[in-house]
Amino acid sequence: DGITTKDYYIYFSRQLSPIATLSKISYTLNNQDSIVNGFDSSIFNYTVSIAEEELSIPVVNYTLSDSRSHAYFRHVPNTINDTAKIVVVAENNIDSNIYEIAFYYTPSSNTRLDSLFVNGVAVENFHADTLTYNIILPWAENNLPIVTAHQEWSNASIQTTQSGSVFGTAQIRVIAENLVNQRTYTIHFLQGSNVDLSDLTYTLGQTDTIGFHSRDTIYHVMLP
């Protein structure tokens, strides 16, 4: 009739994405990035072994498979032995997944000393891989020698057995952080040769003494 009308509406909508995965997980240690080995977007649990003598806490990074999804950390590692948990939520806000990356620090096997001292003086020709030392003490020494040392890796421990006599043997045992590896340094204290005089006189017309004592090496004599 040219008067009656009817309107038809067509609404187009897009199905929201159900993708809730990551395309990459990496971690940063000492400003160096490493990709989690064996990563697969459909695998949600990983174990990462941290190398020996690493002290920094890993920083986890990730890349979304679908830019329309979003992710957040449920837990951020606070120590070197900790687990990162990443929650990924799909665009549809229905589908989600949780990725867990467990970091495990490998305790050091380092049993080396960094330095070795006798009575506070550094031992000459010390080398971390040389385990036996012979230290010559003065012939008349009567004070017990005191041995100290510093370990190369701070988390290793040192057990020192001092010499029980002046001319005896001291030992330093270094126990690695892993409590398995050990190394023992042995220091032998030897008595030096006797170079002391038993008497000292001089002759100037007649033989005179000068108040000699073997420990004194300098004398002053007033001549007539």
C-alpha positions in Angstrom: 0.0 0.0 0.0 3.1 2.2 0.0 2.5 3.2 3.6 3.3 0.3 5.8 7.1 -0.3 6.4 9.2 -2.7 8.5 12.9 -2.3 9.3 15.2 -5.3 9.6 18.5 -5.1 11.7 21.5 -7.3 11.2 24.0 -7.2 14.0 27.4 -8.6 13.4 29.6 -9.8 16.2 32.9 -11.6 16.5 33.4 -14.7 18.7 35.9 -13.7 21.4 39.1 -15.7 21.3 39.5 -18.6 23.7 43.3 -18.7 23.3 45.0 -18.4 26.7 48.6 -19.5 26.1 52.1 -18.0 25.9 54.3 -18.2 22.9 57.6 -17.8 24.8 58.9 -17.8 28.4 62.4 -16.5 29.2 64.3 -15.4 32.3 67.0 -12.9 32.9 70.1 -13.5 35.2 72.9 -10.9 35.4 71.5 -9.0 32.4 71.6 -12.1 30.2 68.4 -13.5 28.7 67.7 -17.3 28.4 64.8 -19.1 26.9 63.2 -21.8 29.0 64.4 -25.0 27.4 61.8 -27.3 25.9 59.1 -24.6 26.0 55.8 -25.5 24.4 52.7 -23.4 24.7 50.6 -26.5 25.7 53.0 -27.5 28.5 52.4 -25.6 31.7 55.1 -26.8 34.1 58.9 -26.3 33.8 62.0 -26.7 35.9 65.0 -24.5 35.4 68.4 -25.4 36.9 70.5 -22.4 37.9 74.2 -22.7 37.4 76.6 -22.9 40.3 77.7 -19.8 42.1 74.9 -17.7 40.8 73.5 -15.3 43.3 71.0 -13.1 41.4 67.2 -13.8 41.5 65.8 -14.7 38.1 63.4 -12.2 36.4 60.8 -13.9 34.2 59.6 -12.6 30.9 56.8 -13.8 28.7 55.1 -13.3 25.3 51.4 -13.8 24.7 50.3 -16.1 21.9 47.2 -13.9 21.3 47.7 -10.2 21.9 44.0 -9.9 22.8 44.5 -12.1 25.9 46.2 -10.8 29.0 48.4 -12.2 31.7 49.7 -11.5 35.2 52.0 -12.9 37.7 50.4 -14.9 40.5 53.8 -15.2 42.1 57.2 -13.6 41.3 60.4 -15.4 42.5 61.8 -13.8 45.6 64.8 -16.1 46.0 67.0 -18.1 43.7 65.1 -21.2 44.7 61.5 -20.2 43.9 58.7 -20.7 41.4 57.2 -18.2 39.0 53.5 -18.5 38.3 51.9 -16.8 35.3 48.2 -16.7 34.8 47.0 -16.2 31.1 43.3 -15.2 30.6 41.8 -15.4 27.1 40.0 -12.6 25.5 36.6 -14.2 26.3 37.5 -14.0 30.0 36.5 -17.7 30.4 39.4 -19.7 29.3 42.7 -19.5 31.3 45.9 -21.3 32.0 48.6 -21.2 34.6 52.3 -21.6 33.7 54.7 -22.5 36.5 58.5 -22.2 36.2 60.4 -23.7 39.2 64.0 -22.4 39.6 66.5 -24.6 41.4 69.9 -23.4 42.3 72.8 -25.9 41.9 75.0 -25.8 45.0 78.6 -25.1 44.1 81.3 -27.9 44.1 84.1 -25.3 44.6 86.6 -26.4 47.3 89.4 -24.0 46.4 91.1 -21.6 48.7 91.6 -18.0 47.6 94.4 -17.3 50.0 96.4 -18.8 52.8 98.1 -17.1 55.7 100.6 -18.0 58.5 100.6 -15.6 61.4 98.8 -13.1 59.2 101.4 -13.2 56.4 100.4 -14.6 53.0 102.1 -17.8 52.1 104.5 -17.3 49.2 103.8 -19.3 46.0 100.3 -20.2 47.1 98.2 -21.8 44.5 94.7 -23.1 45.0 95.5 -26.5 43.4 98.7 -27.0 45.5 97.6 -28.9 48.6 100.9 -29.2 50.6 103.2 -26.5 51.9 106.4 -26.6 53.9 107.0 -23.5 56.0 110.4 -23.1 57.6 110.3 -21.3 61.0 113.3 -19.9 62.8 115.3 -22.5 64.7 114.5 -21.0 68.1 110.8 -20.2 67.4 108.7 -21.0 70.5 105.3 -19.5 69.4 102.7 -21.8 67.9 102.0 -20.8 64.2 98.5 -19.7 63.4 97.0 -20.6 60.1 94.1 -18.7 58.5 92.6 -18.9 55.0 89.8 -17.5 52.7 87.7 -19.7 50.5 87.3 -18.9 46.8 83.5 -19.3 46.9 81.9 -17.6 49.9 79.3 -20.3 50.5 81.9 -23.0 51.0 83.0 -23.7 54.6 86.4 -24.0 56.2 87.5 -26.2 59.0 91.0 -25.4 60.4 93.1 -27.7 62.6 96.0 -25.8 64.0 99.4 -27.3 64.6 99.7 -28.8 68.1 103.3 -27.9 68.3 105.7 -25.2 66.9 107.2 -27.6 64.4 104.1 -29.6 63.5 101.4 -29.8 60.9 98.2 -27.8 60.4 95.4 -28.7 58.0 92.6 -26.7 56.4 89.6 -28.6 55.0 87.3 -26.9 52.6 83.8 -28.3 52.3 81.9 -27.3 49.2 78.5 -25.7 49.3 77.0 -29.0 48.0 78.3 -30.7 51.2 79.8 -33.4 49.0 83.1 -32.2 47.6 86.0 -31.6 50.0 89.6 -30.6 49.7 92.3 -30.6 52.4 95.4 -28.3 52.5 98.3 -29.4 54.6 100.9 -27.1 56.1 104.1 -28.6 57.6 106.1 -26.3 59.9 109.8 -27.2 59.7 112.6 -26.1 62.1 115.2 -23.9 60.3 118.9 -24.4 60.7 120.6 -23.2 63.9 122.7 -20.2 62.8 123.1 -18.8 66.4 126.5 -18.2 67.8 127.3 -19.7 71.1 129.8 -17.0 72.1 131.3 -13.8 70.7 134.5 -12.1 71.9 137.0 -9.8 70.4 140.7 -9.4 70.9 142.5 -6.1 71.2 145.7 -6.8 73.2 143.5 -9.1 75.3 140.3 -11.1 74.9 137.2 -9.3 76.1 133.5 -10.3 76.1 130.8 -7.9 74.9 127.7 -9.0 76.8 126.8 -11.5 74.1 123.4 -13.1 73.7 122.4 -15.2 70.7 119.2 -13.3 70.1 121.0 -9.9 69.8 122.7 -9.3 66.5 124.1 -5.7 66.9 126.7 -4.7 69.5 128.5 -1.4 70.2 132.1 -1.6 71.6 133.8 1.5 72.8 137.5 1.3 72.0 140.2 3.0 74.1 
